[in-house]
Amino acid sequence: QVQLVESGGGLVQAGGSLRLSCAASGNIFSINAMGWYRQAPGKQRELVATIMGDGSTNYADSVKGRFTISRDNAKNTVYLQMNSLKPEDTAVYYCNVNGRRGLISRFDSWGQGTQVTVSS
């Protein structure tokens, strides 16, 4: 079993910054992709950013140039630096990590979610 613990959410004014962290622990052999998703009230969960094992990244158009995803492989941790925050960034942010527990067994785990609220 693989557990994800998120931290770093909160309330911030528009134009401000927050940094989210998500640490994975448990039976982990290797990690492939790590990512952040968000879900605003009344909306579907959407991709924010992902980072692969080779460091390649992918961002939603709405956050390009403002958010930066990074990972620390030694700590099995993924980060999301969010700058120039806008009220429309308000949502519950979830991290997702997938990889292998062993040579055959895979995992795909989600964090519990952390609230980000941006006031205007």
N, C-alpha and C positions, 0 to 999 in steps of 0.2 A: 504494500500500500504506500502511496506517495501523498504527502500532505503539503499544501501550499499555505503560507501565512503572509497576508498582505498588510502593509502599513503605509502611512503617509497621507491619507486623505484628510479632508477638512474643508473649512470655509475660507474663501479668499475673495478679495475684491477683483473686479475686472482689471486685466492688465498685470495681475500678480502671477506668482509661480508656486508650484507644488512639485514635490518629487515622491513618486510612489515606488515602493519596494515590494518584492514578492520572493520569498525564500522557499525553496523546495527541499523536503527532507523525506527520509524513509528508504525504501528498497529501490535505489536508483543505480542502474548500471551505466547508462549514458542518457544524455538529454539531446534532443534534436531541436525542435522549435520551441521558442518561448514568446509569449505575446500578451497584449493587453486588449481587452474588449470593453465596451461600455453599453449601458442600457439606461436610457432616460425614461421617465414616467410615460406610459402609454405608447412607447416605441419598442421596436425589436432591438435585440442585442446586435451591436455592430462592431466590426473590426476597427481598432485604433492603430495598432502597430504590431509587427512581428519581427523577430530576429532569429536567424538560423544559426546552426553551429559554426558555419564558416564566417559569421559576422554580417552576412547580407541582411538588409532590412527592407521592410515594406511599410508604408504609411497610408492611412486614409487621406484623401485629398484635403479634407477639412482641417487636418492638423499638420500638414507638411509645412516645414519652416518654423513651427512653434514647439512641437514636441520632439523629443529625442529618446529613443529606446536604446538600452545597453544591457550587457550581461556580464556577470563575473562567474566564470565557469568553475573556479575553485570553490566558490561559495554557493553554487547552484542558485544564483539569485539574478533576477531580472529587474531592471529599473525603468521608470518612465519619468523623464524630466519634462515638465509641462510649463512653458513660458507663455506670456501674453495671453493668459486665459480669458475666455469670453463666457458670458452667461450661458450660451448654447453648449458649452462643454460640461454643464452640470449633468451628472449622471452617477450611477453606481459603476465603478470600474472593477473589472474582473481580470485576474491573470490566468493564463492557460499555459501549461507545460506538457509536452509530450516527449516520449523517449522509450527507453527499454529498461525493464527490470532485470533482464538477463539476455542470453543470446536469442531467445525466442519470444519471451513474454514482453508485451508492450504496455505502456500506460498513457493515459490522456486525462490529466487532472485539472480541476478548476479551483480557484481560490474562493473564499467566502464573500468577496466583494468589499469594496471600501467606497464610501460616499465622498464625492467631490461636488462642492457647491460653490458656484461663482456668482457673486452678487454684482448688480449693475450700479 
